[in-house]
Amino acid sequence: MTKGLLLMVLAGAALAQDTRVVLLGTGTPIPDPAHSGPAVAVISGENVYIVDAGPGVVRRAVQAKIRMKQLTRVFITHLHSDHTLGLPDLIFTPAVVGRGAGIAIYGPPGIAAMVANIMKAWTEDMNIRLNGLEHGNKAAYQVDTHEVMPGEVYRDAGMRVTAFAVNHGSWKYAYGYRFDGGGKSIVVSGDTAYSDNLIAAAKGCDILIHEVYSAKGLESESPQEQRYHPAFHTSGVNLGKIAAAVQPKKLVLYHELPMGQTEEEVLGEIRRNFAGEVIYGKDLDVIR
């Protein structure tokens, strides 16, 4: 094979894989039609890995041209409602409209009970769809739930997924996830305050997707909010310090809580300590 032909083959393989991130939801518990609940798709070739299941996750996936048969893996960071309300949607909607296989759900202790209760709540629906005139595909309703601890939690031929503990207030178990595969390293913070674990796990990654709130905006909030947010979430100023330690090629913001500040003001907080590329994420943004 000539050098030119080899380069063409390698370029074609890289294009076919096209490892990227799609932001399926950049919002918070605040209902906002422009910002669905927190959800991220890591896509490598034909493989799709969903992180968190905020409200609207399946419809955003359709908008992102993700096919129902690709919604077979989800990684939950923690059990807050805004990160899990879309789980019934991920389980049942693709099963109804053509997903051929079931879904594997990975998450912290407690996820098994949550999934078991979801399945119980929709028992009558499944009975009608599987045993009635629809003659649904039983395999599509299969759910394999995995309660995981920090460390490697998943591996296939093209991707390795590692969970790491983060600081999310009084939650006993809250994780971020690192994806290594397809020529990229991608880290999703989940909900967290400043986290040394995250810094260690994310060092030198290609893409760091991280939550943020405005430090300036918090100054105008109630004393209760001023106690709550630093314990559970990351200010723009602290995120700049995290990014300066991690040095990602791209820092992508999601789960954004600007608290009355503009995008540029939030970005300005980060840039006090980090001079690299920062993207203020919006639903359906694609990052490569």
Secondary structure, DSSP 8 states (H G I E B T S, - for coil): --HHHHHHHHHHHHHHH--EEEEEE---SS-BTTB-SSEEEEEETTEEEEE---TTHHHHHHHTT--GGG--EEE-S---HHHHTTHHHHHHHHHHTT--S-EEEEESTTHHHHHHHHHHHTHHHHHHHHHSTT---GGGG-EEEEE--SEEEEE-SSEEEEEEE---TT-S--EEEEEEETTEEEEE--S-SS-HHHHHHHTT-SEEEEEEE-HHHHTTS-HHHHHHHHHHS-BHHHHHHHHHHH--SEEEEEEEE-TT--HHHHHHHHHTT--SEEEE--TT-EE-
